[in-house]
Amino acid sequence: MSQPPQMPSATSRPGQRLASALRDLASRQASVDETLQAAVDLCVELIDGCAVADVMFLRSKQSTVPVASDALSRALAQAQQQADGGPCITAALGHEQIVVANDLREDQRWPDFARQAIELGVTSVVSYQLFLHRDDNDRFGALNLYGSGPDAFDERAIEIGEVFAAHCTTTLAAAIAQEGAAAALETRDLIGQAKGILMERHRLTAEDAFSLLRKTSQDRNLKLRQIAEIVTSTGELPT
């Protein structure tokens, strides 16, 4: 006997809608910001209880909101930075992968932020950690959903938010990989130029020129790229 068709999961239709939108953006070679903007706009459209959505980045203890569905997001980000804490910062820093604040009027975790958020008309928040990337400066991110009333997000809404966060993470991971590859190529070219300058000035082999750059980097406690930048801009090793 054939089995009756299964009903789609609660998250399938929003997930399919987002995936379709992202495929369309990819076919048009949309930027990372355009892709993330589409995601936050769809959060507001498809997730029950979501009045405002944004993506927040933290870097060197400074928060930025590159994409948002509403200007209110930037005020909320500023409120968290002033309060030195909030659900979005907690999620972004990876203390919890999903942070839920059902009613900021009763939540005691971030009293300073809660007071400002309530004044701005926000009572519920769900934040999802997006990614963690370490380089010269720590960089973190979170997808944030804001509701105007208490208990704005039920279990289904939170699950759908996870689908959106996963897509955002994939987009950011690809962008970071591309950014890293471009930076690596630029660094390689810069070091190559510095080696050429040293080879010409000091009549060194390529191997000896690179060894000199590396030794100077260690002696000066500077990155090899920084030494190469000095050589290419001044023609000399730092003294």
C-alpha positions as CSV (number, residue, x, y, z in Angstrom):
1,M,0.0,0.0,0.0
2,S,1.4,3.4,-0.9
3,Q,2.1,5.8,1.9
4,P,0.2,9.1,2.0
5,P,2.4,12.1,1.1
6,Q,4.1,13.7,4.0
7,M,3.4,17.3,4.9
8,P,6.3,19.6,4.5
9,S,8.2,20.6,7.6
10,A,7.4,23.9,9.4
11,T,10.6,25.4,8.0
12,S,10.5,24.1,4.5
13,R,8.5,26.8,2.7
14,P,10.4,29.8,4.2
15,G,13.7,27.8,3.6
16,Q,12.8,27.2,0.0
17,R,11.8,30.8,-0.5
18,L,15.1,32.0,0.9
19,A,17.1,29.4,-1.1
20,S,15.3,30.5,-4.2
21,A,16.0,34.2,-3.5
22,L,19.7,33.4,-2.9
23,R,20.0,31.4,-6.1
24,D,18.6,34.4,-8.0
25,L,21.1,36.7,-6.3
26,A,23.9,34.3,-7.1
27,S,22.9,34.2,-10.8
28,R,23.1,38.0,-10.8
29,Q,26.5,37.9,-8.9
30,A,25.0,40.0,-6.1
31,S,27.3,41.3,-3.4
32,V,27.5,39.9,0.1
33,D,25.6,42.9,1.4
34,E,22.8,42.4,-1.2
35,T,22.5,38.7,-0.3
36,L,22.3,39.4,3.4
37,Q,19.9,42.3,2.8
38,A,17.6,39.8,1.0
39,A,17.8,37.5,4.0
40,V,16.8,40.0,6.6
41,D,14.0,41.4,4.5
42,L,12.6,37.8,4.1
43,C,12.9,37.3,7.9
44,V,10.5,40.1,8.4
45,E,8.2,38.8,5.6
46,L,8.2,35.1,6.5
47,I,8.8,34.8,10.3
48,D,5.8,35.4,12.5
49,G,6.4,38.0,15.1
50,C,9.5,39.5,13.4
51,A,9.1,43.3,13.1
52,V,12.7,44.1,12.4
53,A,15.8,42.0,11.5
54,D,19.4,42.8,11.0
55,V,22.9,41.4,10.8
56,M,25.4,42.8,13.4
57,F,29.2,42.5,13.1
58,L,31.5,43.0,16.0
59,R,35.2,43.8,15.4
60,S,37.6,45.2,17.9
61,K,34.7,45.8,20.3
62,Q,32.9,48.0,17.8
63,S,29.5,47.0,16.4
64,T,28.3,47.7,12.9
65,V,25.0,46.8,11.2
66,P,25.8,46.4,7.5
67,V,22.3,45.3,6.6
68,A,18.9,45.9,8.3
69,S,15.2,45.8,7.5
70,D,14.7,49.1,9.4
71,A,16.7,52.0,10.7
72,L,15.6,51.0,14.2
73,S,18.3,48.3,14.1
74,R,21.1,50.7,14.3
75,A,19.6,52.3,17.3
76,L,19.3,48.9,19.0
77,A,22.9,48.1,18.1
78,Q,24.1,51.4,19.6
79,A,22.0,50.7,22.7
80,Q,23.8,47.3,23.2
81,Q,27.2,48.9,22.7
82,Q,26.5,51.6,25.2
83,A,25.2,49.0,27.6
84,D,28.2,46.8,26.9
85,G,26.0,43.8,26.4
86,G,22.7,42.5,25.0
87,P,21.3,39.4,23.3
88,C,22.9,40.2,19.9
89,I,26.4,40.7,21.4
90,T,26.0,37.5,23.6
91,A,25.2,35.5,20.5
92,A,27.8,37.1,18.3
93,L,30.6,36.4,20.8
94,G,29.6,32.7,20.8
95,H,28.6,32.5,24.5
96,E,25.3,31.0,23.2
97,Q,24.6,30.0,19.6
98,I,20.9,31.0,20.0
99,V,19.9,33.7,22.5
100,V,16.2,34.2,23.2
101,A,14.7,37.0,25.2
102,N,11.0,36.5,25.4
103,D,10.2,39.6,27.4
104,L,12.8,42.2,28.0
105,R,10.5,43.8,30.7
106,E,11.3,40.8,32.9
107,D,14.7,39.7,31.6
108,Q,17.4,40.5,34.1
109,R,20.4,39.6,31.9
110,W,20.9,43.0,30.2
111,P,19.0,45.6,32.2
112,D,20.6,48.7,30.6
113,F,19.9,47.4,27.1
114,A,16.4,46.2,28.0
115,R,15.4,49.6,29.2
116,Q,16.5,51.3,26.0
117,A,15.0,48.6,23.7
118,I,11.7,48.9,25.4
119,E,11.8,52.6,24.9
120,L,12.4,51.9,21.2
121,G,9.4,49.6,21.1
122,V,11.1,46.2,21.2
123,T,10.2,43.6,23.8
124,S,11.3,40.3,22.3
125,V,14.6,39.3,20.7
126,V,16.1,36.2,19.1
127,S,19.8,36.3,18.1
128,Y,21.8,33.6,16.2
129,Q,25.5,33.4,16.1
130,L,26.6,33.5,12.4
131,F,30.4,33.0,12.4
132,L,33.6,33.4,14.2
133,H,36.7,34.4,12.3
134,R,40.0,35.2,13.9
135,D,42.7,37.3,12.3
136,D,44.5,40.4,13.4
137,N,41.2,41.5,15.0
138,D,38.5,39.2,16.3
139,R,35.5,39.3,14.1
140,F,32.0,38.0,15.1
141,G,28.5,38.2,13.7
142,A,24.9,37.6,14.6
143,L,21.5,37.5,12.8
144,N,19.0,39.3,15.0
145,L,15.2,39.2,15.0
146,Y,13.2,41.8,17.0
147,G,9.5,41.7,18.1
148,S,7.4,44.5,19.3
149,G,5.5,42.4,21.9
150,P,6.3,39.9,24.5
151,D,6.7,36.2,23.5
152,A,6.7,37.3,19.8
153,F,8.6,34.2,18.6
154,D,7.2,30.8,19.1
155,E,9.2,27.5,18.6
156,R,8.4,27.4,14.9
157,A,9.6,31.0,14.3
158,I,12.8,30.3,16.1
159,E,13.4,27.2,14.0
160,I,12.8,29.1,10.8
161,G,15.3,31.7,12.0
162,E,17.9,29.0,12.3
163,V,17.4,28.2,8.6
164,F,18.0,31.8,7.7
165,A,21.0,32.0,10.0
166,A,22.5,28.9,8.3
167,H,22.1,30.5,4.9
168,C,23.7,33.8,6.2
169,T,26.6,31.8,7.7
170,T,27.2,30.1,4.3
171,T,27.3,33.4,2.5
172,L,29.7,34.9,5.0
173,A,32.0,31.9,5.0
174,A,32.3,32.1,1.2
175,A,33.0,35.8,1.4
176,I,35.6,35.3,4.1
177,A,37.3,32.6,2.1
178,Q,37.4,34.8,-0.9
179,E,38.7,37.7,1.1
180,G,41.4,35.6,2.6
181,A,42.5,34.3,-0.8
182,A,42.7,37.8,-2.2
183,A,44.7,39.0,0.8
184,A,47.1,36.0,0.5
185,L,47.7,36.8,-3.2
186,E,48.3,40.5,-2.3
187,T,50.7,39.5,0.5
188,R,52.6,37.1,-1.8
189,D,53.0,39.8,-4.5
190,L,54.2,42.3,-1.9
191,I,56.8,40.0,-0.5
192,G,57.9,39.2,-4.0
193,Q,58.4,42.9,-4.7
194,A,60.4,43.3,-1.5
195,K,62.6,40.3,-2.3
196,G,63.3,41.9,-5.7
197,I,64.4,45.2,-4.2
198,L,66.7,43.4,-1.7
199,M,68.2,41.2,-4.4
200,E,69.0,44.2,-6.5
201,R,70.3,46.4,-3.8
202,H,72.4,43.8,-1.9
203,R,73.1,41.4,-4.7
204,L,71.3,38.5,-2.9
205,T,69.7,35.3,-4.2
206,A,65.9,35.0,-3.9
207,E,66.4,32.5,-1.0
208,D,68.8,34.8,0.8
209,A,66.5,37.9,0.3
210,F,63.5,36.0,1.8
211,S,65.6,34.8,4.7
212,L,66.6,38.4,5.4
213,L,63.0,39.5,5.3
214,R,62.0,36.7,7.7
215,K,64.9,37.4,10.1
216,T,64.0,41.1,10.2
217,S,60.3,40.2,10.8
218,Q,61.4,38.1,13.8
219,D,63.9,40.6,15.2
220,R,61.4,43.5,14.9
221,N,58.4,41.5,16.1
222,L,56.5,42.6,13.0
223,K,54.6,40.5,10.5
224,L,56.4,39.6,7.3
225,R,53.8,41.6,5.3
226,Q,54.6,44.7,7.4
227,I,58.3,44.3,6.7
228,A,57.6,43.9,3.0
229,E,55.5,47.0,3.0
230,I,58.3,49.0,4.5
231,V,60.8,47.7,2.0
232,T,58.6,48.4,-1.0
233,S,57.7,51.9,0.2
234,T,61.2,53.0,1.4
235,G,63.6,50.7,-0.5
236,E,65.2,49.7,2.8
237,L,64.8,47.3,5.7
238,P,63.6,49.0,8.9
239,T,66.5,50.0,11.2
